[in-house]
Amino acid sequence: MNDSIITGSLVVGVDGSEHANRAVAWAAEQAALEGRRLVIMHCLGGWRGVPEWMALWSADQDTLRDVADSAGRAIVEQAGRLAKNVRPELEVTPMVLDLDPRDALIEASALAHTVVVGSHGRSVWGRVALGSVSSAVSQHASCPVVIIGQPLIDAPHAGVLVGADGTAESIPVIEFAFQFASLRALPLTVMHCYWDIVGENAHGRHVTATEEGVAELRLLLSESVAGLSEKFPDVEVDLQLARGLVDVVLTGDEPPRDLIVVGRSQRSLWSRLIHGSTGIAVLDRARGHVAVVPEPHPQPPT
């Protein structure tokens, strides 16, 4: 499959649902802004169990597979037209694969610059199925994954929010947020969250500019964006400290953000479990779109 995907393409998974259509429109705009090819991918893996189940009623398996393939091609054709309506200049590659969508999108992420999926699919089952796809892909993809949520009709330009933990591995996560904010002409908030239940009860979740006792954390936050403000001078940046659980703090802002960016650690099994659960919690709580950016493996101490 990967020989059909040009390195650096933006890949969007589709299933014909309204959520997938929003993902296509978002991906088309982003691909055009970045000057990338858009790959529109539909997977037939969800049909694999259907022929065997329908065989109990003597249904013809080849016919069912042909129907599924035709429906898949119709889905990617419709998605391609939508993408061209958004950005007529786009180069679009349609793909229909007889694979599980999680496997296909994770494999595609090895060459893709970004993978985009909707947060839900068709019907109650579709919402569960596509939700599992977005969770699995965001946890295992080799490239950033953007999960497209509900449109922010009430606050379409609230800006970008990225969580920063002060490690060197988080720099690509913050840079992804800077680049997105620059391309979309949006303000950026870089937030460092830390656990301080006593302080939260006494002072509140957000740390004010005049609050004392957090000088080291302010320095850590400043170092997180060192060099990036110079690289993206057009981006309006706000540095914030906040107390509390990362997913609660990042999704608790009003108005909601155009994009929330979180990192996915690759340090250890335990760290992956913690960061993976944080990313899923952000996906579950966020009203808008979420980007999950894999962090590089940490360098061994010298």
C-alpha positions in Angstrom: 0.0 0.0 0.0 2.7 2.5 1.0 4.1 2.6 -2.6 0.8 4.4 -3.5 1.4 7.1 -0.9 3.8 9.9 -1.8 6.0 10.7 1.2 4.8 13.8 3.0 1.2 13.5 1.8 -1.8 14.3 4.0 -4.0 11.2 4.4 -7.7 11.4 5.4 -9.8 8.4 6.3 -13.4 8.5 5.0 -16.6 6.4 5.5 -19.2 8.6 3.9 -20.5 10.0 7.2 -21.0 13.7 8.0 -18.1 13.5 10.4 -15.8 12.1 7.7 -17.0 14.9 5.3 -15.9 17.5 7.8 -12.5 15.7 8.1 -12.2 15.9 4.3 -13.0 19.6 4.2 -10.5 20.3 7.0 -7.8 18.1 5.4 -8.3 19.7 2.0 -7.7 23.2 3.4 -4.7 22.1 5.4 -3.1 20.2 2.5 -3.5 23.2 0.3 -2.0 25.5 2.9 1.0 23.2 3.3 1.3 22.4 -0.4 0.8 18.7 0.0 -1.0 16.0 -1.9 -4.2 14.8 -0.3 -4.8 11.0 -0.1 -8.4 10.0 0.5 -8.6 6.5 1.9 -11.6 4.2 2.4 -11.2 0.8 3.9 -13.5 -2.3 3.4 -12.2 -4.0 6.5 -15.5 -3.4 8.3 -17.2 -5.6 5.8 -15.0 -8.6 6.3 -17.3 -10.2 8.8 -20.5 -9.5 6.9 -20.2 -12.1 4.1 -19.7 -14.9 6.6 -22.7 -13.7 8.6 -24.8 -13.3 5.6 -23.8 -16.7 4.3 -26.2 -18.1 6.9 -28.9 -16.9 4.6 -27.1 -18.2 1.5 -26.1 -14.7 0.4 -23.5 -14.6 -2.4 -20.2 -13.5 -0.9 -18.7 -12.3 -4.1 -21.7 -10.2 -4.8 -21.6 -8.6 -1.3 -17.9 -7.9 -1.7 -18.6 -6.2 -5.1 -21.3 -4.1 -3.5 -18.9 -3.1 -0.7 -16.2 -2.2 -3.2 -18.6 -0.2 -5.4 -19.9 1.7 -2.3 -16.3 2.4 -1.2 -15.4 3.8 -4.6 -18.5 6.0 -4.5 -17.5 7.3 -1.1 -14.0 8.3 -2.1 -15.3 9.9 -5.3 -17.8 12.0 -3.4 -15.0 12.9 -0.9 -12.7 13.9 -3.8 -15.4 16.2 -5.2 -15.8 17.8 -1.8 -12.0 18.3 -1.5 -11.9 19.9 -4.9 -14.8 22.2 -4.0 -12.8 23.4 -1.0 -9.5 23.7 -2.9 -9.7 23.2 -6.7 -5.9 23.2 -7.0 -5.4 20.2 -4.8 -3.7 17.0 -6.1 -6.0 14.2 -4.8 -5.3 10.4 -4.7 -8.3 8.1 -4.0 -7.6 4.8 -2.4 -10.0 1.9 -1.6 -8.4 -0.9 0.4 -9.5 -4.2 1.6 -8.0 -3.6 5.0 -9.0 -2.8 8.5 -9.0 1.1 8.7 -6.8 1.1 11.8 -4.2 -1.1 10.2 -4.3 0.9 6.9 -4.0 4.3 8.5 -1.3 3.3 10.9 0.7 1.8 8.0 0.1 5.0 5.9 1.4 7.1 8.8 4.9 5.8 8.1 5.1 8.0 5.0 2.3 10.5 5.6 3.0 14.0 7.1 -0.4 14.0 8.9 -3.3 11.6 9.2 -6.8 13.0 9.6 -9.9 11.2 10.7 -13.4 12.1 11.9 -14.3 11.5 15.5 -17.4 9.5 14.7 -18.9 7.5 11.8 -22.4 6.5 10.6 -25.1 5.4 13.1 -24.5 4.2 16.7 -22.3 1.4 15.5 -20.4 3.7 13.2 -19.8 6.2 16.1 -18.3 3.4 18.1 -16.3 1.9 15.2 -14.8 5.2 14.0 -14.2 6.3 17.5 -12.1 3.2 18.0 -10.3 4.0 14.8 -9.3 7.5 15.9 -8.2 6.2 19.3 -6.1 3.4 17.8 -4.5 5.5 15.1 -3.7 8.4 17.5 -1.9 6.0 19.8 0.1 4.1 17.3 0.7 6.3 14.2 4.2 7.4 13.2 3.1 10.9 12.3 0.7 13.5 13.8 -3.0 12.5 13.8 -5.8 15.1 13.8 -9.2 14.0 15.0 -12.0 16.3 13.6 -14.7 16.9 16.2 -17.8 19.0 16.1 -17.7 22.4 14.2 -17.2 25.3 16.6 -20.1 27.4 15.3 -20.1 29.6 18.4 -16.3 30.3 18.4 -14.7 29.3 15.0 -11.5 31.3 15.6 -10.6 30.8 19.3 -7.0 29.9 18.5 -4.7 26.9 19.2 -3.8 25.4 22.5 -0.8 23.1 23.1 0.2 21.3 26.2 3.9 21.7 27.1 5.7 19.5 29.6 9.1 21.2 29.4 11.0 18.2 28.0 13.1 18.3 24.9 10.9 15.6 23.3 7.9 18.0 23.5 9.5 20.5 21.1 8.1 18.9 17.9 4.6 19.0 19.5 4.9 22.7 20.2 6.4 23.3 16.8 3.4 21.5 15.2 1.1 23.9 17.0 3.2 26.9 16.0 3.1 25.9 12.3 -0.6 25.3 12.4 -1.3 28.6 14.1 0.9 30.4 11.5 -0.8 28.8 8.5 -4.3 29.5 9.8 -3.4 33.0 11.2 -4.6 32.0 14.7 -3.3 32.9 18.2 -1.4 30.3 20.1 -1.6 29.4 23.8 1.3 27.3 25.2 0.2 25.8 28.5 2.2 23.9 31.1 -0.1 21.9 33.5 1.1 20.6 36.8 -0.6 18.9 39.8 -1.1 21.1 42.8 -4.4 20.3 44.4 -3.7 22.6 47.4 -2.9 25.5 45.1 -5.9 24.8 43.0 -8.2 25.0 45.9 -6.6 28.1 47.3 -5.9 30.1 44.1 -7.8 28.4 41.3 -6.8 26.5 38.2 -5.0 29.2 36.2 -1.9 30.7 37.6 -1.9 34.5 37.5 1.0 36.6 36.2 1.7 38.0 39.7 1.5 34.7 41.7 4.7 33.8 43.5 6.5 30.5 44.0 6.3 29.3 40.4 9.4 31.0 39.0 11.0 27.7 38.0 7.8 26.7 36.2 7.7 30.0 34.3 11.3 29.5 33.2 10.5 25.9 32.1 7.5 27.3 30.0 9.7 30.0 28.5 12.3 27.5 27.5 9.6 25.3 25.9 9.1 27.9 23.1 12.7 29.1 22.9 13.5 29.7 19.2 10.0 28.9 17.9 8.7 32.5 18.4 11.6 33.7 16.2 10.9 31.0 13.6 7.2 31.9 13.5 7.2 35.7 14.3 3.7 36.1 12.9 2.2 33.9 15.7 0.7 35.7 18.7 1.8 33.6 21.7 0.4 33.4 25.2 2.3 31.4 27.8 0.2 30.0 30.7 0.6 27.9 33.8 -2.3 25.8 35.1 -3.0 23.4 37.9 -4.8 20.2 37.5 -5.1 17.1 35.4 -3.9 17.7 31.8 -7.1 16.6 30.0 -9.3 18.6 32.3 -7.3 21.8 32.0 -6.7 21.6 28.3 -10.4 21.0 27.5 -11.9 23.3 30.2 -11.1 26.6 28.5 -13.9 28.8 27.2 -14.4 29.5 24.4 -13.3 26.2 22.9 -10.2 26.2 20.7 -9.9 25.6 17.0 -7.3 22.9 17.7 -5.9 21.3 20.9 -2.4 19.8 20.4 -1.1 17.1 22.8 2.0 14.9 22.6 2.3 11.2 22.8 5.3 10.0 24.7 7.4 7.0 23.6 9.6 6.8 26.6 8.4 3.6 28.2 5.5 1.3 28.5 4.3 3.0 31.7 4.8 6.4 30.2 2.9 5.4 27.0 0.0 4.2 29.1 -0.1 7.5 31.0 0.2 9.7 28.0 -2.0 7.5 25.9 -4.8 7.7 28.4 -4.3 11.4 28.6 -4.6 11.8 24.8 -7.8 9.6 24.8 -9.2 11.6 27.7 -8.6 14.9 25.7 -10.3 13.3 22.7 -13.3 12.3 24.8 -13.7 15.7 26.5 -12.7 18.2 23.7 -15.5 20.0 21.9 -13.4 20.8 18.8 -10.5 19.2 16.9 -7.5 17.5 18.6 -4.0 16.8 17.2 -2.0 14.0 18.8 1.7 14.4 17.9 4.2 11.5 18.5 7.3 12.7 20.5 10.7 11.3 19.4 12.4 8.8 21.6 14.4 10.5 24.3 18.1 10.7 23.9 20.1 8.7 26.4 22.0 10.8 28.9 25.6 11.5 28.0 
